[in-house]
Every structure is written in C-alpha cells, then in structure tokens.
Amino acid sequence: MVDRDLAELYGVSTKRLNEQVKRNSKRFPEEFIFKLSKQEKAELVANCDRLQSLKHSSSLPFVFTEHGVAMLSSVLNSKRAIEVNIAIIKAFVRL
C-alpha cells in the first residue's frame, strides 16, 4: 500500500507517517517497505486514477508490504493505529 493511503487509513498525515518510519527505520527492513522508482510512480499514476495527485509530487512515495502495514500500527499513535495494533496482537494470540 502507498504511504498516502495508509496515512488516511491510520488517521495521520502522510508527513507524520513518513517521519515515524524514518525515526523507527530499524523496524522497517527492505521486505517491509520500499520506495517507488520514478518509472514505477509514473506507471502507478497512469493506472490508478485516484493517485493522480502523485503525478506532480516531487517526492517518491513509500510502499508498504503487509508486514510494513502491521509494523506501522506499532509506531503510530493515532486511535486507529492503536486499535489495529491491538487487533493484530489478539489475532496472533488466538493462533
């Protein structure tokens, strides 16, 4: 998932989400997060109408795997992120 979408999902700004990722970089190995290349960003914008706002952005977005999405819930402090983190822990314990 793209950083912008996850920020919306977790109820924080994209800037705040990316700040927390940088502050907690050891929690996000390569298999959790990566940055799109210019070409990948252009393809994504061309194929996804809802991402047209990225077209003129000078920065390349971060993209998160399912592991990265889960890890975000532990480093963000929004109400939604806390709820997701608790749900993940409960699901893990049930397994």
CORKALIN-V432276 format. One record per helix or strand. SS is the DSSP state (A for helix, B for strand). FROM is the first residue (numbers start at 0). TO is the last residue. If there is no record, write none. Layout:
# CORKALIN-V432276
SS_FROM_TO / SS_FROM_TO
This chain:
# CORKALIN-V432276
B_1_1 / A_2_9 / A_13_22 / A_24_26 / B_32_34 / A_37_46 / A_48_53 / B_61_63 / A_65_74 / A_78_93
